């Protein structure tokens, strides 16, 4: 027992010592990362015996910064817009609303191309509605909301990055479940006067006539597809292919 206590004390001392060196290690890591980037840039330079050059892509918002650095160091700089065949990378500046959907986009590995629209905000709306309709139960929505709240208290780092989306999905599921009268799949729960007053008759999940709900789903799908084809038509510009996109929508 005494031996184990001594080993534990030694390990704690080593961990404390390494923690004190964390800043030094981080600084060293940044230094070597910058050195690696410099060597990669130098290896990609072209030129002859008198002139060397390097080319790359720069966001328009930072062009003035690069021009200022070039002026201080006596560098020549030429800035042009990317051509249609240039493999320009995509820099995304999401609004706070659109950023909530970014965990899903990162998970499926989708990034819009340089000349494509960033549809995160629109996808968030439809994704939220689809998830709410698939779960379709206000009781489960409250369970998901409580779980999300619990995780946000235990894992604050995760709360900042991903949990806002789960709050939105939970709230949407509760709203949809309340409108359809679904509470843990029990019809009797939806018969309570307060809960019954929230139900939309056409969307009631326990109605024998499901045609109103089917019409709503078809309308939602038509709106979704029409928006996608409309964006494709605008992006292509005036052409027969744009007309085909409009017809497809």
C-alpha positions in Angstrom: 0.0 0.0 0.0 2.8 2.4 0.9 4.5 1.6 -2.3 1.4 2.4 -4.4 1.1 5.7 -2.5 4.7 6.6 -3.3 4.2 5.7 -7.0 1.0 7.8 -7.1 2.8 10.7 -5.5 5.6 10.5 -8.0 3.2 10.4 -11.0 1.4 13.4 -9.7 4.7 15.3 -9.3 5.6 14.4 -12.9 2.3 15.5 -14.2 2.6 18.8 -12.4 6.1 19.3 -13.8 4.9 18.6 -17.3 2.0 21.0 -16.9 4.4 23.8 -15.9 6.2 23.2 -19.2 3.0 23.4 -21.3 3.6 27.0 -22.4 7.1 26.3 -23.5 6.0 23.2 -25.4 3.2 25.1 -27.1 5.6 27.9 -28.2 8.0 25.3 -29.5 5.3 23.6 -31.5 4.2 26.9 -33.0 7.8 27.7 -34.0 8.3 24.4 -35.8 4.9 24.6 -37.4 5.8 28.1 -38.8 9.2 26.8 -39.9 7.5 23.9 -41.7 5.1 26.3 -43.5 8.0 28.5 -44.5 9.9 25.6 -46.0 6.8 24.4 -47.9 6.3 27.9 -49.3 10.0 28.2 -50.3 9.9 24.7 -51.9 6.9 25.9 -54.1 8.6 29.1 -55.3 9.5 29.6 -58.9 11.8 32.0 -60.7 15.3 32.4 -62.2 18.6 33.5 -60.9 17.5 37.1 -60.2 13.8 36.9 -59.3 11.8 34.5 -57.1 8.1 34.4 -56.8 5.4 32.5 -55.0 1.7 32.4 -55.8 -1.4 31.4 -53.9 -4.9 32.4 -53.0 -5.8 35.3 -50.6 -9.2 36.4 -49.3 -10.2 39.8 -50.7 -10.7 41.1 -47.2 -7.0 40.5 -46.4 -5.5 41.8 -49.7 -4.8 45.2 -48.2 -2.8 43.5 -45.4 -0.7 41.6 -47.9 -0.2 44.7 -49.9 1.0 46.6 -46.8 3.5 43.8 -46.0 4.8 43.8 -49.6 5.3 47.6 -49.5 7.3 47.4 -46.3 9.6 44.6 -47.7 9.9 46.0 -51.2 8.1 43.1 -52.8 6.1 43.3 -56.0 2.6 41.9 -55.8 0.0 41.1 -58.5 -3.5 40.3 -57.5 -6.1 38.9 -60.0 -9.4 37.1 -59.6 -9.3 33.3 -60.0 -10.0 31.9 -63.4 -12.7 29.4 -64.1 -10.2 26.5 -64.0 -8.2 27.7 -61.0 -8.6 25.4 -58.0 -9.5 28.2 -55.6 -10.1 27.1 -52.0 -13.2 28.1 -50.1 -13.1 30.4 -47.1 -16.4 30.4 -45.2 -17.5 33.1 -42.9 -20.7 31.8 -41.3 -23.2 33.9 -39.6 -24.0 32.7 -36.0 -27.3 31.2 -37.4 -25.6 29.3 -40.2 -22.7 28.2 -37.9 -25.1 26.1 -35.8 -25.4 23.7 -38.7 -21.7 23.4 -39.4 -21.2 20.3 -37.1 -23.5 18.4 -39.5 -21.6 19.6 -42.6 -18.3 18.7 -41.0 -19.6 15.3 -40.2 -20.6 14.5 -43.7 -17.6 16.3 -45.2 -19.4 18.7 -47.4 -17.9 22.2 -48.2 -19.4 24.4 -50.9 -17.1 25.1 -53.9 -15.6 28.5 -54.6 -18.4 29.5 -56.9 -21.3 27.8 -55.1 -23.7 29.1 -52.5 -23.3 28.5 -48.8 -26.7 27.0 -48.0 -26.0 26.2 -44.3 -28.7 28.6 -43.0 -31.4 27.1 -45.4 -30.3 23.6 -44.7 -30.6 24.2 -41.0 -34.3 25.2 -41.4 -35.2 22.1 -43.4 -32.9 19.7 -41.4 -34.6 20.9 -38.1 -38.1 20.4 -39.5 -37.2 17.0 -40.9 -35.7 15.8 -37.7 -38.7 17.1 -35.7 -41.1 15.2 -38.1 -39.0 12.0 -37.9 -38.9 11.9 -34.1 -42.4 13.4 -34.0 -43.0 13.1 -30.3 -43.0 16.0 -27.8 -42.1 13.7 -24.9 -39.0 12.5 -26.6 -38.2 16.1 -27.4 -38.2 16.9 -23.7 -36.0 13.9 -23.0 -33.5 15.2 -25.7 -33.7 18.7 -24.3 -33.0 17.5 -20.7 -30.1 15.3 -22.0 -28.6 18.3 -23.9 -28.9 20.5 -20.8 -27.1 17.9 -18.7 -24.3 17.4 -21.2 -23.9 21.2 -21.5 -23.2 21.3 -17.8 -20.7 18.4 -17.8 -18.9 19.2 -21.1 -18.8 23.0 -21.5 -16.5 22.8 -24.5 -18.9 20.6 -26.4 -21.7 23.0 -25.5 -20.1 25.9 -27.3 -19.5 23.9 -30.5 -22.3 21.4 -31.1 -25.0 21.6 -28.4 -26.8 24.7 -29.7 -27.9 22.5 -32.7 -29.4 19.9 -30.3 -31.2 22.7 -28.4 -32.8 23.7 -31.7 -33.7 20.1 -32.6 -35.1 19.5 -29.2 -37.3 22.6 -29.3 -38.5 21.8 -32.8 -39.4 18.2 -31.8 -41.4 19.5 -28.9 -43.3 21.9 -31.0 -44.0 19.4 -33.8 -45.1 16.7 -31.2 -47.4 19.2 -29.5 -49.0 20.2 -32.8 -49.6 16.5 -33.7 -50.6 15.4 -30.2 -47.8 12.9 -29.7 -46.6 12.6 -26.1 -44.5 9.4 -25.7 -46.8 7.7 -28.2 -49.8 7.8 -25.8 -53.1 9.1 -27.1 -54.4 9.6 -23.6 -51.7 12.2 -22.8 -52.7 14.3 -25.8 -56.3 14.3 -24.5 -55.4 16.6 -21.5 -57.2 19.9 -22.1 -54.1 22.1 -22.2 -52.2 19.7 -24.6 -55.3 19.1 -26.7 -55.6 22.8 -27.3 -52.2 22.8 -29.0 -53.0 20.2 -31.6 -53.7 21.2 -35.1 -56.7 19.0 -36.3 -55.2 18.5 -39.8 -51.9 17.2 -38.3 -53.3 15.1 -35.5 -51.2 11.9 -35.5 -54.2 9.8 -34.3 -56.6 10.9 -37.1 -57.7 8.1 -39.4 -57.5 10.5 -42.3 -53.8 11.1 -43.0 -54.3 13.1 -46.2 -53.7 16.6 -44.7 -50.4 15.5 -43.2 -49.4 13.8 -46.5 -50.2 17.0 -48.4 -48.1 19.0 -46.0 -45.1 16.6 -46.5 -45.5 16.8 -50.3 -45.7 20.6 -50.2 -42.6 20.8 -48.0 -40.7 18.5 -50.4 -41.8 20.5 -53.4 -40.6 23.8 -51.8 -37.2 22.2 -50.9 -36.6 20.9 -54.5 -37.8 24.1 -56.1 -35.4 26.2 -54.0 -32.5 23.9 -55.0 -33.4 24.1 -58.7 -33.9 27.9 -58.5 -30.4 28.4 -57.0 -28.9 26.1 -59.7 -30.6 28.2 -62.4 -29.4 31.5 -61.0 -25.8 30.1 -60.7 -25.8 28.9 -64.3 -27.0 32.3 -65.7 -29.1 32.7 -68.8 -28.9 29.4 -70.7 -30.9 26.4 -71.8 -29.5 24.5 -68.8 -30.9 27.2 -66.5 -34.3 26.8 -68.2 -34.1 23.1 -67.6 -33.4 23.7 -63.9 -36.5 26.0 -63.7 -38.5 23.3 -65.4 -37.2 20.7 -63.0 -38.2 22.8 -60.0 
